[in-house]
Amino acid sequence: MVVVRRNSFFLPAFALLLSGLPTQTSTTFGQRLYVAADVCTEHKPPTHRDVAEAASLYQQARVACEQGDVGAALKLVGCALAADPDHAGARRVLGYGRSGNAWAGRYAARRLERGEIWHPEFGWIWAEDRPRWEAGERRLGDRWISESDDNRRHKAIAAGWQIRTDHFRVVTNHSRQAAAQLATRLECLYQIWQQQFGGFFLSPAELLKRFDGKETSGYRGKPFQVVYYRNREQYNEALRRQQPRIEMTLGIYFDTTRETHFFSGDDQDAGTIYHEAIHQFFQESVRSVRSVGGLANAWIIEGVACYFESLVEHGDAVMGHYYTLGTAGAGRLPAARHRLFVDEFYLPLAELCELGMTDFQRRDDLARLYSQAAGLATFLMHYQEGRYRTALVEWLKLIYTGGDKISTLCDLTGRSFDDLDREYRKFLEQHSVER
């Protein structure tokens, strides 16, 4: 897709801190999220570890699952692992198994069992070869070559390095380190997406089986395919035939080839990577129709991807490594407020939902509509502590599987388009930009 630039549960005090839920009345929105560290990441968990708290959070996750909220359950599992990274039940739910001193999905575990290790600069290498890799040598079959020779061998993207993780295969002609870093970043994004939209592809009944002891692999047999070019010029040249307006993009997902494409350089940003990867997650996690959003509701496909542009990484000595998502000052959310209250621009939902993808992308006011779509997606995620979040997940599932119609949002929320328009304005009026 073309990118235009830019149920609640009682939680104890530590759980509130972990989850990002407000401990008192707040005029901001958004959430704090944690992902489980594994053999391929170096994320530091919070210094405060509490086994009893983790057990409580895990039990609340099960309750959320029993109540049908898969996303909330997975988010609470993430919080449980922040409190206790070695909680066996929480690890099982996410598909991890113990491998030596680390936790790993089944794909990574198989590499470890073969005697390989994950290196943050080189990806998977044989453990005994580490000194030679770090000294600047590179393995080529049964012999060793220099780093410069290895770089020349992988100069073209068709001969690029390939780095595989549990859910991704990254091909690049930039460097092995760039591919390893991008793959681990995407692994974290995938966990966060599941915490928000797990119900899109996973039923409560299936998740409950994991709580009851069912093992799951924690990897994709057909990984998400990602191509990462050395620079913008190579990106443009490689993709111009598929997308004549490729120069207008910072990244792109092709549902026909099931690949996301990015390039390295100062022009690139994390928001674009998140945006396009989210398209890929939705498209490839269910049996999607050929032309998603072709007849109606195209805006939410882009809006929910824009919502993830607000994802920000944080590192804290006490809180460890965590993320915030959907906060008022991040991504396109400030622009959404500006469009509504300063520019007085707003396309009513009744008209917006009538637009299929082609009509939506051809509009002269597309940049403004992207901002509005980001704001509306945030509204559907956070209004009245997530009142419409379950409806949003179900709506997206219907859109991607071809079961939606123009009125589906109203049918699922029980609100008219006019009601939702008014609530959106009220939502932005009541929430100030965080300082």
VENJOZI-V354544 format. One record per backbone hydrogen bond with DSSP energy under -1.0 kcal/mol. NH is the residue of the N-H (numbers start at 1). CO is the residue of the C=O. E is the energy in kcal/mol with one decimal. If there is no record, write none. Layout:
NH_CO_E / NH_CO_E
This chain:
16_12_-2.5 / 17_13_-2.0 / 18_14_-2.3 / 19_15_-3.0 / 20_16_-1.6 / 31_325_-1.6 / 33_323_-3.0 / 39_103_-2.0 / 41_38_-1.5 / 47_318_-2.0 / 50_83_-1.4 / 54_50_-2.3 / 55_51_-2.1 / 56_52_-2.0 / 57_53_-2.6 / 58_54_-2.5 / 59_55_-1.9 / 60_56_-2.2 / 61_57_-2.1 / 62_58_-1.8 / 63_59_-2.1 / 64_60_-2.5 / 65_61_-2.1 / 66_62_-2.7 / 67_63_-1.8 / 68_65_-1.8 / 69_64_-2.5 / 70_68_-1.0 / 73_69_-1.9 / 74_70_-2.4 / 75_71_-2.3 / 76_72_-2.3 / 77_73_-1.9 / 78_74_-2.0 / 79_75_-2.0 / 80_76_-2.4 / 81_77_-2.0 / 82_78_-1.2 / 83_79_-1.8 / 84_80_-2.3 / 87_84_-2.0 / 91_87_-2.2 / 92_88_-2.3 / 93_89_-2.2 / 94_90_-1.4 / 95_92_-1.4 / 96_91_-2.8 / 97_104_-2.6 / 99_102_-3.3 / 102_99_-1.8 / 104_97_-2.4 / 106_217_-2.7 / 109_105_-2.8 / 110_106_-2.1 / 111_107_-1.6 / 112_108_-2.3 / 113_109_-2.5 / 114_110_-1.2 / 115_112_-1.6 / 116_111_-2.1 / 117_125_-2.9 / 119_123_-2.9 / 123_119_-2.9 / 125_117_-2.1 / 127_115_-2.4 / 129_126_-1.4 / 130_127_-1.2 / 133_129_-2.1 / 134_130_-2.6 / 135_131_-1.0 / 136_133_-1.7 / 137_132_-2.5 / 138_145_-2.7 / 140_143_-3.4 / 143_140_-1.8 / 145_138_-3.1 / 150_146_-2.2 / 151_147_-2.3 / 152_148_-1.9 / 153_149_-1.8 / 154_150_-1.0 / 155_152_-1.2 / 159_156_-1.3 / 160_157_-1.7 / 161_172_-2.2 / 163_170_-2.5 / 165_168_-2.8 / 169_224_-2.6 / 170_163_-2.8 / 171_226_-2.7 / 172_161_-2.1 / 179_175_-1.8 / 180_176_-2.6 / 181_177_-2.7 / 182_178_-2.3 / 183_179_-2.5 / 184_180_-2.1 / 185_181_-2.0 / 186_182_-2.3 / 187_183_-1.9 / 188_184_-1.8 / 189_185_-2.0 / 190_186_-2.4 / 191_187_-1.7 / 192_188_-2.1 / 193_189_-2.9 / 194_190_-2.1 / 195_191_-1.8 / 196_192_-1.1 / 197_193_-3.3 / 198_194_-1.5 / 200_197_-2.0 / 201_198_-1.1 / 202_198_-2.0 / 207_203_-2.3 / 208_204_-2.5 / 209_205_-1.3 / 211_207_-1.6 / 212_208_-1.8 / 213_210_-1.5 / 214_209_-2.8 / 220_166_-2.6 / 224_167_-2.9 / 226_169_-2.4 / 227_260_-2.8 / 228_171_-3.1 / 229_262_-2.8 / 235_231_-1.7 / 236_232_-3.2 / 237_233_-2.4 / 238_234_-2.3 / 239_235_-1.6 / 240_236_-1.5 / 243_239_-2.5 / 246_243_-1.7 / 248_245_-2.0 / 249_246_-1.8 / 252_261_-1.9 / 254_259_-2.6 / 258_254_-1.4 / 259_254_-1.4 / 260_225_-2.0 / 261_252_-2.7 / 262_227_-2.5 / 264_229_-1.9 / 268_265_-1.1 / 273_269_-1.4 / 274_270_-2.6 / 275_271_-2.7 / 276_272_-2.5 / 277_273_-2.1 / 278_274_-2.2 / 279_275_-1.5 / 280_276_-1.8 / 281_277_-2.5 / 282_278_-2.3 / 283_279_-2.5 / 284_280_-2.3 / 288_286_-1.7 / 289_400_-2.4 / 294_291_-1.7 / 297_353_-1.9 / 298_355_-2.1 / 302_298_-1.3 / 303_299_-3.1 / 304_300_-2.6 / 306_302_-2.6 / 307_303_-2.0 / 308_304_-1.1 / 309_306_-1.4 / 310_307_-1.5 / 311_308_-1.5 / 312_324_-2.4 / 314_322_-2.6 / 316_320_-1.8 / 320_316_-1.9 / 321_44_-2.9 / 322_314_-2.1 / 323_33_-2.5 / 324_312_-2.1 / 325_31_-2.0 / 330_327_-1.7 / 333_330_-1.6 / 336_332_-2.0 / 337_333_-1.9 / 338_334_-2.2 / 339_335_-2.8 / 340_336_-1.8 / 341_337_-2.8 / 342_338_-2.0 / 343_338_-2.5 / 345_339_-3.5 / 351_348_-1.0 / 352_348_-2.6 / 353_349_-2.9 / 355_352_-1.4 / 357_293_-2.0 / 360_356_-2.7 / 361_357_-2.7 / 362_358_-1.4 / 363_360_-1.1 / 366_363_-1.1 / 369_365_-2.2 / 370_366_-2.3 / 371_367_-1.5 / 372_368_-2.3 / 373_369_-2.9 / 374_370_-2.2 / 375_371_-2.2 / 376_372_-2.8 / 377_373_-2.4 / 378_374_-2.0 / 379_375_-2.2 / 380_376_-2.5 / 381_377_-1.5 / 382_378_-2.2 / 383_379_-2.6 / 385_382_-1.1 / 387_383_-2.6 / 389_386_-1.3 / 392_388_-2.3 / 393_389_-2.2 / 394_390_-2.2 / 395_391_-2.6 / 396_392_-2.6 / 397_393_-1.9 / 398_394_-2.1 / 399_395_-2.4 / 400_396_-2.6 / 401_397_-1.4 / 403_398_-3.0 / 408_405_-1.6 / 411_407_-2.4 / 412_408_-2.4 / 413_409_-2.1 / 414_410_-2.1 / 420_416_-2.3 / 421_417_-2.6 / 422_418_-2.2 / 423_419_-2.3 / 424_420_-2.3 / 425_421_-1.9 / 426_422_-2.3 / 427_423_-2.5 / 428_424_-2.2 / 429_425_-2.2 / 430_426_-2.0 / 432_27_-1.4
